[in-house]
Amino acid sequence: MYINTKELAKRTGATFRQIDYWCLKDVISPVGESCPGSGIKREFDESIISRVQLLAKLSKAFHNSLHKNEQKKIYEAYDAGFIDLGDGIILSWTDLKNINCRIQTHNDILDMLGDE
């Protein structure tokens, strides 16, 4: 089933602008064209909801400072449940329903998001 940008934002906590940016930067892909033009609504497969929810939560936790390449890697690594960002930093998400994210570095774990 397909949903529009407004519904994707509502169900994930992402803003319309974040979703638009992620489409323009090829981080997420709508059904059909990424940039269909003014006045033509994007549609998304419902299967990306959890991935976009993860991106939205991480964007908030990192104060929107994640580079598009990091966002793309996180989106693609969603099913694995973790991503190595280098320099001893491993980002993992353990509960895919609530998406709790942790940064692990040198045996110290910092809970970035807590329970929401």
Summary of the structure (lengths in Angstrom):
residues: 116
radius of gyration: 14.5
end to end distance: 27.2
largest distance: 49.9
contacts: 304
relative contact order: 0.14
helix: 39%
strand: 22%
